[in-house]
Amino acid sequence: MPTIQPETKNKLPRNRPLAKRATNLSLSADVLDAAKALQINVSQACDNYLRELVRREQTDRWRTEHADFIAAYNASIETEGLPLDEWRTF
């Protein structure tokens, strides 16, 4: 049974550098020290984590916002079958 899924592709263009903006963060001193000792790029690590967190939150909000439609669509597929299913050859 097919279900509707949110669009999960990153909508930012990948062919040009993204603009960056300076910000202040408060991080746990022990974690920051360990990251520096391991030569981890803290800015890049925070950016990557925040990007993933934003993507997950957008997906969750999309699912919540469209939950009623998805449930109704899935119920209609369950009772009526797929549109044009009678002409499917596989």
Protein Blocks (a to p, Z undefined) as FASTA:
>chain_A
ZZddddfbdfbdfkbccddddddddddfklmmmmmmnopafklmmmmmmmmmmmmmmmmm
mmmmmmmmmmmmmmmmmmnopehklmpcZZ
